[in-house]
Amino acid sequence: MNIAIVGCGFVADYYLGTLALHPELKLLGVLDKQAERATTLAERYQTRRYRDLDELLGDERVELVVNLTDPRSHYAISHAALTAGKHVYSEKPLAMTFDDARALTELAAERGLEIGSAPCSLLGETAQTLWHALRAGAIGKVRLVYAEMDDGMVHKMPYRKWRSESGIPWPYKDEFEIGCTLEHAGYDLTWLAAWFGPAVSVTSFASVQIPDKLPDEPLDMDSPDFSVACIQFASGVVARLTCSIVAPHDHSLKIIGDEGVLYTNDSWDYHSPVYSRRLMSIRRKTFLNPVKKRHKLLQDKVVKINTRGAQNMDFSRGPAELASAIRERRRSRLGADFSLHVIEMALAIHYAREQGASYRMTTTFEPIEPMPWARGEAS
């Protein structure tokens, strides 16, 4: 499938650097409002630089637009691409408001097009192995999930020096303004929704603990740097998700069942080991076995992912999944209804201060299928 990238900022290198792992995707060109950034990436990855959005959308060869612009531009760019008859894969969030996100999915449906949204970590080896273990009953009936998405005190780090592989600076002001919940909650929310089905309610708290992140540069948006939510799923599972850029770095996820605990230490690593510990009883006491089992990671093929930063993920796996679904005429694992449900949860957490702690979900989605290579026998 022929793709074009709109947005040549920091994250673009993560996609372009893993694109070679997916030869079924053909890059036709890139575009950015800052021409020099587009030129840098076009030269580095030997592709075309479009002059403007009209030229890109007017290119009849482009079938799928990968929207990597800043979050506040996601709606406008995705809307323009869909209107021009292009499928869309958008970086998270799908949009900054639920109404805009829903409008995009409705427009895609009206036009017979597909729209999907990052993150694609659900398609990674760790997430698929955890899911496989759950289906195999590794810890019995699941009751509770503890998910952490803490990134440490980012405002105290040398973020002004952070550069992508192509030398593009990390957009620290934009990251602080959008907030850690909209930027990062989706990594865990996609896993939880795929495994346990649609959520029915979100009870959350959000606050700004570090108001002066940029003392010499005022922020245009006052987004929470700490949030915590309890999510009730229709299946009965309850999950507690914490996001912050205050607490020490922790991307762990722990699933508690009637017969034990299943966990991984880094949900940003496609190859983070998966472990379980079973409950055991001795006399009158019941406790977790101190001996843990390591589950063999399921994978389609052995690939080496080289990305700079705190994550180790194949970002191009998302557009590849959407393209595959279009080609095979099936529902995408990261398709419109699923992406809309995930962003509704994230927005409920992010806007807890404005709309109240208790939120009743309005969307749903059909069950998500595991990856074909993750359907084998239990490891």
Secondary structure, 3 states (H helix, E strand, C coil): CEEEEECCCCCHHHHHCCHHHCCCCEEEEEECCCHHHHHHHHHHCCCEECCCHHHHHCCCCCCEEEECCCHHHHHHHHHHHHHCCCEEEECCCCCCCHHHHHHHHHHHHHHCCCEEECCCHHHCHHHHHHHHHHHCCCCCCEEEEEEEEECCCHHHCCHHHCECCCCCECCHHHHHHHCHHHHHHHHHHHHHHHHHCCEEEEEEEEECCCCCCCCCCCCCCCCCCEEEEEEEECCCCEEEEEEECCCCCEECEEEEECCEEEEECECCECCCCEEEEEEEEECCEEEECCCCEEECCCCCCCCCCCCCCCCECCCCHHHHHHHHHHHHCCCCCCCHHHHHHHHHHHHHHHCHHHHCCEEECCCCCCCCCCCHHHCCCCC
